[in-house]
Amino acid sequence: MSVFTVQLPDSLKMNEFELKMMTASKLFEDGKSSSGQAAEIVGISKRSFVELIGKYRSPKRSSRTSFKKTCLLRNEKARH
C-alpha cells in the first residue's frame, strides 16, 4: 500500500481518522474502490466502514436509498 504525507492547516481541526474516512468514502462513492478496500485504507472492518460512511458522504449522495442501490449494483457486477 502506498503511503502519503499530507499537511493540513490546524484551523481545519481534522484528525487522521477523519481524513482517511473522507478519502476512502470519496474513492468508494466514485467507484474507484470497493467497500473492503476503503475499509482497509481507514484501518477498520468493512462492516464498520459501511456503518460510518453516511457521516462522510457528500450531501448530494447521502441518501440511504442511493447508498443501498450503489451496494446492490456493485454486488451484482461482482457476481458477473
N, C-alpha and C positions, 0 to 999 in steps of 0.2 A: 504494500500500500504506500502511496506517495505521501510525504509529509510536507506541509506548507506552514510558514510563519506569517501571521497577519497582525499588523499593528493597527489598533483602533483607538480613536480618541477616548480619553477617560470619560468624557461627557456622555458617551453612548451607554455607559453603565451596563455592559453586557459581559457575561462570563463565558468561559469556553464551551460549556454545555449548550447555552443558548445559540451561540454562533454555529456550532456543529448541527444543532437541530434545524436552524434556519437553512443552512446549506443543504443538508440531507433532504429536508422536506421539499425544497425547490427542485432538486435533482429528481426526486420521486414524482413530484407534480408534473414536471416536464417530460416524464417518461424516459429519463436517462439512467435511472437506477430502479431496481426492484425494492420492495419494502425491506427485504432481508439485507440488501447492500446498504440501504440507507441506515438501517439499524446498526450495522457494523461500523459505519462512519461515526455514529454517535457513541458507540460502545454500550448499547443496550440491547435487550431482546427485541425480536421482531414484534412480538405482542405489545411490548411497552411502546415501541415506535408508533404502531398503529393507534394505540390509545392516546398518545400525546400529539400526534400530527395536527389535529384540528386547531390547536393553540398556535401553531406556527405557519399555517397555510395562509395564502393571500386571500383577502376578503372576497374577491370575485369568484373563488372556487372553494369557499369554506363550507358549503352546504354538505350535510351528511349524505344526502342522496347522490350528489355528484362524486363524492369520495367512494361510496359503495359501487357506483357504476364503474369508476376507474379500476377498482379492485377486481370486479367481475370481468371486465374486459381483459385485463392483464392475465387473469387466471385462464380465461378462455383461449387467449393467444398462446399461453404456455403449454396448453394441452395439445395444440396442433403443431 
